[in-house]
Amino acid sequence: MNALPQTPRRVAVLASHALGDTLLLMVIVRNLQRHGIEVAVFGRAAHSLRDWFPDVDIRPLPDAKQLPGVLEAWDVVLQMHAHQPVPNVDALHPRVRYVEALTEDPLNRPMLQRFAEFCEREFGVHDVGTHNGIVPLPGLQHRGHVRRVVIHPEASTLDKRWLPRRFLRLARRLERQGYDVAFVMSPDELNRWSEPLLGRFAVHTFANLNDLAAWVYESGWFIGNDSGMGHLAANLGIPTLSLFRRRAVAQRWRPAWGNAHIVLPWQWVPTGRLKERFWRESLTCARVLSAFARMAKSEASSM
């Protein structure tokens, strides 16, 4: 990787396929734009949410043949990971910065803070912020369905998914408290759930992230595993409760916008290896409900 030009004026951001990483990358985009740097974002998830970022130039990711010519016009190329969305992108451009290095931090600060500081360190901009510039679509009513609790029981990998039967128990308990419980998942995720389990609850799937974001924006609450959906809900100002396996992981990757809370398993399980293995069992439904009650109390006191 060659050194950055002294004052880069044009930056291309190759946004991650992952929703959460994309929303975090938009923090960098907003900070650079605020300081007069021209930015274009290329990516699948980002392009689906382009209407929520009306002041940002967001484009589909070009195909492999077009990409070198497209990137040539930009001073610097940013990408979260070396392997995606474009493997070995540093072979296509002389000045590439991988943001992945931000995951290494001896203080284990929230990623949102690290992304903001990256702008100051790498681009010399000051007065950085952690807002990513998301703007609600016109005509939507924020938390219009205030009793609706959105539950996302899925995650990108199996080791992040709480026990399905406990999600169903949680949903029943919330329903008895007067909440309107609705599950949300992609069609691929839905294939892992049997119809009898979800037969008594509404299950929503969406064709694109734009429609999903609009529905979440009008919901009252969100509960889910460590996933991009939690970042989206928090980013939209929805009180968000995220289930995490380990405290260190939660401290680093937790949603950090708005009224966002985490819940961890009981810590009586010895050693990190056993905590990883048995976190689903040691995170009880009662513990999640208590965390939700604290979040609801926090939300009420802020109004």
C-alpha positions in Angstrom: 0.0 0.0 0.0 1.4 3.4 -1.0 1.1 6.4 1.2 -2.0 8.5 1.0 -1.8 11.7 -1.0 -1.2 14.7 1.3 -4.8 15.8 0.9 -7.0 13.2 -0.8 -10.0 14.8 -2.3 -11.8 11.8 -3.8 -12.4 8.6 -1.9 -14.1 5.4 -3.0 -15.6 3.2 -0.3 -16.2 -0.5 -1.2 -18.9 -1.3 1.3 -19.1 -4.7 3.0 -21.8 -7.2 2.1 -22.6 -7.2 5.8 -25.3 -4.8 7.0 -23.7 -3.8 10.3 -20.3 -3.2 8.7 -21.9 -1.1 6.0 -23.7 1.1 8.5 -20.4 1.6 10.4 -18.6 2.5 7.2 -21.1 5.2 6.6 -19.7 7.0 9.7 -16.4 7.4 7.8 -18.3 8.5 4.7 -20.2 11.2 6.7 -17.1 12.5 8.4 -15.2 12.8 5.1 -18.0 14.5 3.4 -18.4 17.0 6.2 -14.8 18.1 5.6 -15.2 18.6 1.8 -13.9 15.2 0.6 -15.8 13.7 -2.3 -16.9 10.2 -1.6 -18.7 7.5 -3.6 -19.9 4.3 -2.0 -20.1 1.0 -3.9 -21.9 -2.0 -2.4 -24.9 -4.2 -2.3 -26.3 -3.4 1.1 -25.5 0.3 0.8 -27.2 0.5 -2.6 -30.3 -1.1 -1.2 -30.4 1.6 1.6 -29.4 4.5 -0.7 -32.7 6.4 -0.2 -31.9 6.6 3.5 -28.6 8.4 2.7 -29.8 11.0 0.2 -26.7 13.2 0.4 -24.3 10.3 -0.5 -23.4 9.0 -3.9 -24.2 5.3 -3.6 -23.8 3.0 -6.5 -23.9 -0.8 -7.2 -20.6 -2.6 -7.1 -19.2 -2.7 -10.7 -18.4 -6.1 -12.1 -14.8 -7.3 -12.1 -14.1 -6.1 -15.6 -15.3 -2.6 -15.0 -13.9 -2.1 -11.5 -10.3 -1.2 -12.3 -11.4 1.6 -14.6 -14.0 2.9 -12.1 -11.4 2.9 -9.2 -8.8 4.7 -11.3 -10.7 8.0 -10.9 -10.4 8.0 -7.1 -7.4 9.1 -4.9 -8.0 6.5 -2.2 -10.0 3.2 -2.0 -11.4 2.1 1.4 -12.6 -1.4 2.1 -13.5 -3.1 5.4 -12.0 -6.5 4.8 -9.3 -7.8 2.5 -11.5 -10.6 1.2 -14.8 -8.9 0.5 -16.5 -7.3 -1.3 -13.5 -7.2 -3.7 -10.7 -9.8 -3.0 -7.2 -8.3 -3.3 -8.5 -4.9 -4.3 -5.0 -3.5 -3.5 -3.9 -5.2 -6.8 -6.3 -2.9 -8.6 -5.4 0.5 -7.1 -2.2 1.9 -5.7 -3.7 3.5 -2.5 -6.0 1.1 -0.7 -6.8 1.2 3.0 -8.4 -1.8 4.8 -10.4 -0.7 7.8 -10.3 -4.2 9.3 -7.2 -3.2 11.3 -9.6 -1.2 13.5 -10.7 -4.5 15.1 -7.3 -4.6 16.9 -7.4 -2.3 19.9 -5.9 -3.0 23.4 -8.6 -0.9 25.0 -11.4 -2.8 23.2 -13.4 0.4 22.5 -16.7 0.3 20.6 -16.2 0.0 16.9 -18.3 3.1 16.3 -15.7 5.2 18.2 -12.9 3.6 16.3 -14.4 4.3 12.9 -14.8 8.0 13.8 -11.2 8.2 15.0 -10.0 6.5 11.8 -11.1 9.6 9.8 -9.0 11.8 12.0 -5.9 9.6 12.0 -5.9 8.6 8.3 -7.3 11.7 6.7 -6.4 14.5 9.1 -10.0 15.6 9.6 -11.1 17.0 13.0 -14.3 17.4 14.9 -15.3 13.9 14.0 -18.7 12.4 15.0 -20.3 9.0 15.3 -23.5 9.7 13.4 -23.6 8.1 9.9 -26.1 10.5 8.4 -29.1 8.2 8.0 -32.3 10.1 7.2 -35.8 8.6 7.6 -37.9 8.3 4.5 -40.8 10.8 4.2 -44.2 9.6 5.2 -43.0 7.2 7.9 -44.1 7.5 11.5 -41.2 6.8 13.9 -42.2 4.0 16.3 -45.8 4.4 15.1 -46.5 0.8 16.2 -45.1 1.4 19.7 -46.2 -2.0 21.1 -44.6 -3.9 18.3 -41.6 -5.9 19.4 -39.5 -7.1 16.5 -37.6 -10.3 17.2 -34.7 -11.3 14.8 -33.7 -14.8 16.0 -31.0 -15.3 13.4 -27.4 -14.3 12.8 -24.7 -14.8 10.3 -23.2 -17.8 12.0 -24.6 -20.6 14.2 -22.4 -19.6 17.2 -24.2 -16.3 17.5 -27.7 -17.7 17.6 -29.6 -18.1 20.8 -31.7 -21.2 21.3 -34.9 -21.2 19.1 -37.1 -22.5 21.9 -36.0 -19.7 24.2 -36.9 -17.1 21.5 -40.3 -18.6 21.3 -40.7 -18.6 25.1 -39.6 -15.0 25.1 -42.2 -14.1 22.5 -44.9 -15.8 24.5 -43.9 -13.9 27.7 -43.8 -10.6 25.8 -47.2 -11.3 24.3 -48.7 -11.9 27.8 -47.3 -8.5 28.8 -49.4 -6.9 26.0 -46.8 -6.5 23.3 -47.4 -7.3 19.6 -44.6 -9.7 18.8 -43.4 -10.0 15.2 -40.5 -12.1 14.0 -38.4 -10.9 11.1 -36.0 -12.9 8.9 -34.9 -13.4 5.4 -36.4 -16.2 3.3 -33.2 -18.2 3.7 -33.3 -17.8 7.4 -36.9 -18.8 7.5 -36.0 -22.2 6.1 -34.3 -23.1 9.4 -37.6 -22.6 11.3 -40.4 -25.1 11.3 -43.9 -23.7 10.7 -45.4 -25.1 13.9 -42.9 -23.1 16.0 -43.8 -19.8 14.4 -47.5 -20.5 13.5 -48.9 -18.3 16.3 -46.7 -15.3 15.6 -46.4 -13.0 12.7 -43.3 -13.7 10.6 -42.1 -11.0 8.2 -39.7 -11.3 5.3 -38.7 -8.4 3.0 -37.5 -8.3 -0.6 -34.9 -5.6 0.1 -33.3 -3.7 3.0 -35.2 -0.5 2.0 -38.5 -2.1 2.9 -37.1 -3.8 6.0 -35.7 -0.5 7.3 -39.1 1.2 6.8 -40.9 -1.5 8.7 -38.4 -1.5 11.6 -38.4 2.3 11.7 -42.2 2.2 12.5 -41.8 -0.5 15.1 -41.5 0.1 18.9 -38.7 -2.2 20.0 -36.1 -4.6 18.7 -34.6 -7.8 20.2 -32.0 -9.9 18.4 -28.7 -11.7 18.3 -25.4 -10.1 17.6 -26.2 -9.1 13.9 -26.5 -6.3 11.5 -30.2 -6.1 12.2 -29.4 -4.8 15.7 -27.2 -2.1 14.2 -29.9 -1.1 11.8 -32.6 -0.9 14.5 -30.4 1.2 16.8 -29.3 3.4 13.9 -33.0 4.1 13.2 -33.6 5.2 16.8 -35.5 2.0 17.9 -34.8 0.8 21.4 -32.6 -2.2 20.8 -31.6 -5.2 22.9 -28.8 -7.4 21.5 -27.9 -10.8 22.8 -24.1 -11.4 23.0 -22.0 -14.4 23.9 -19.1 -12.7 25.6 -18.5 -9.3 27.3 -15.4 -8.4 25.2 -17.2 -9.1 22.0 -20.2 -7.0 23.1 -18.0 -4.1 24.2 -16.4 -4.1 20.7 -19.4 -4.8 18.4 -22.5 -3.7 20.2 -24.9 -1.3 18.5 -23.9 2.1 19.8 -26.6 4.4 18.5 -29.6 5.6 20.5 -31.1 3.5 23.3 -29.2 0.3 22.6 -28.6 -2.3 25.4 -26.9 -5.6 25.6 -27.6 -8.8 27.6 -25.0 -11.3 28.4 -25.2 -14.9 29.8 -24.7 -15.6 33.5 -21.0 -15.5 34.2 -20.8 -18.6 36.4 -19.6 -20.8 33.6 -15.8 -21.2 34.0 -13.2 -20.5 31.3 -13.6 -18.7 28.0 -13.9 -21.9 26.0 -16.8 -23.2 28.1 -18.5 -19.8 28.1 -18.4 -19.9 24.3 -19.8 -23.4 24.2 -22.6 -23.0 26.7 -23.6 -19.4 26.4 -27.0 -20.3 24.9 -27.9 -22.4 27.9 -26.6 -19.9 30.4 -28.5 -17.0 28.8 -32.0 -17.5 30.3 -35.3 -16.1 29.1 -35.8 -14.4 32.4 -32.5 -12.6 32.0 -33.4 -11.3 28.6 -36.8 -10.2 29.9 -35.2 -8.3 32.8 -32.9 -6.6 30.4 -35.8 -5.6 28.2 -37.7 -4.2 31.2 -34.6 -2.1 32.1 -34.5 -0.8 28.5 -38.2 0.0 28.6 -37.7 1.9 31.8 -34.8 3.8 30.4 -36.8 4.7 27.3 -39.7 6.0 29.5 -37.5 8.1 31.6 -36.0 9.8 28.5 -39.3 10.9 27.2 
